């Protein structure tokens, strides 16, 4: 048989020991759970604070981006307006230089006319329409007008010189004047 142990020192029974330790264990577990909940609460709070900061930063960036996009749109409109203005000015400059070229060309034509004009011939109108020119005037000498037309035909800047019409006007002192119209083309 087994010898039973005999305990000479009185000991409390196991159920009483459990009753005595249980409140301490439950209290420790409760403190641990509360501490865990507090730590989780602090973590969630810090994450919320970080998220709010990031959200504020993102809102600021969004506002800044929106402002920059508006500035870019304004800059594009200004650039487009400047580009249109530049093109308009460029077109106007080319139109301004064109009359200068035409003016020079007509100046050469007029200088050729003045070289061959007789002293008895005066002009009322000299006009140009593209490459066609017209001269209206008065001649006091009958012989000078045919010579003038012949000399115009000899000039290299003119072609198809034609005396369109002649009208005889009476003048003072028994003299007469010839009104004429000449048409020509420019080379």
Secondary structure, DSSP 8 states (H G I E B T S, - for coil): --------S----HHHHHHHHHHHHHHHHHHHHHHHHHHHHHHHHHHHHHHHHHHHHHHHHHHHHHHHHHHHHHHHHHHHHHHHHHHHHHHHHHHHHHHHHHHHHHHHHHHHHHHH--TTEEEEEEEEETTEEEEEEEES-HHHHHHHHHHHHHSTTEEEEEEEEEEEEE-STT-EEEEEEEEEEE-
